Amino acid sequence: MIEVVAAVICREDRYLVARRPDNKQHGGLWEFPGGKLAFGESLVSALRRELEEELALDEVRVGAVLKTLETDALRIHFLAVTCTVEPRCREHTAVRWCTRQELASLPLCPADLHFVRSL
């Protein structure tokens, strides 16, 4: 099973989401940023690494696991994250701060949609 982490960054009642590149699986859909764990990597270390690689977020505080979802091949852990700097796209095609209502109307990746419905 593939282990994945996703950052739930909330600032002033808005959540940070990023649009996946068109050439990747679920291309063009929006997601909470994150990615796969490397062998032996902790959830916190993986999320810090992914946020730096994808969004140039190097000053983050990773909090508790908010929810874990499983599919046949994937286990995704959504973790609370706080940051003070603004993200810059390195891999995604766009980033956006959205209210819960706006999240509900975005085309989200399947696991992210499931998570949003639980908010």
QUINORNOR-V819944 format. One record per residue. N is the residue number from 1. NEAR is the number of other ideal C-beta (glycine too) atoms within 12 Angstrom. Layout:
n->[N | N]
near->[NEAR | NEAR]
This chain:
n->[1 | 2 | 3 | 4 | 5 | 6 | 7 | 8 | 9 | 10 | 11 | 12 | 13 | 14 | 15 | 16 | 17 | 18 | 19 | 20 | 21 | 22 | 23 | 24 | 25 | 26 | 27 | 28 | 29 | 30 | 31 | 32 | 33 | 34 | 35 | 36 | 37 | 38 | 39 | 40 | 41 | 42 | 43 | 44 | 45 | 46 | 47 | 48 | 49 | 50 | 51 | 52 | 53 | 54 | 55 | 56 | 57 | 58 | 59 | 60 | 61 | 62 | 63 | 64 | 65 | 66 | 67 | 68 | 69 | 70 | 71 | 72 | 73 | 74 | 75 | 76 | 77 | 78 | 79 | 80 | 81 | 82 | 83 | 84 | 85 | 86 | 87 | 88 | 89 | 90 | 91 | 92 | 93 | 94 | 95 | 96 | 97 | 98 | 99 | 100 | 101 | 102 | 103 | 104 | 105 | 106 | 107 | 108 | 109 | 110 | 111 | 112 | 113 | 114 | 115 | 116 | 117 | 118 | 119]
near->[14 | 20 | 25 | 35 | 42 | 45 | 45 | 39 | 37 | 25 | 19 | 11 | 13 | 18 | 36 | 40 | 40 | 41 | 30 | 30 | 19 | 13 | 10 | 18 | 18 | 22 | 17 | 20 | 25 | 35 | 47 | 49 | 45 | 44 | 34 | 25 | 27 | 18 | 10 | 8 | 18 | 18 | 32 | 24 | 20 | 31 | 41 | 29 | 26 | 38 | 40 | 25 | 23 | 36 | 36 | 22 | 33 | 19 | 17 | 32 | 20 | 31 | 20 | 16 | 23 | 26 | 24 | 23 | 28 | 16 | 15 | 8 | 13 | 26 | 22 | 37 | 36 | 35 | 36 | 27 | 36 | 21 | 28 | 13 | 18 | 15 | 33 | 19 | 21 | 19 | 26 | 35 | 21 | 24 | 30 | 25 | 23 | 31 | 20 | 20 | 13 | 18 | 31 | 20 | 15 | 27 | 19 | 30 | 33 | 19 | 32 | 38 | 24 | 23 | 33 | 32 | 15 | 17 | 22]
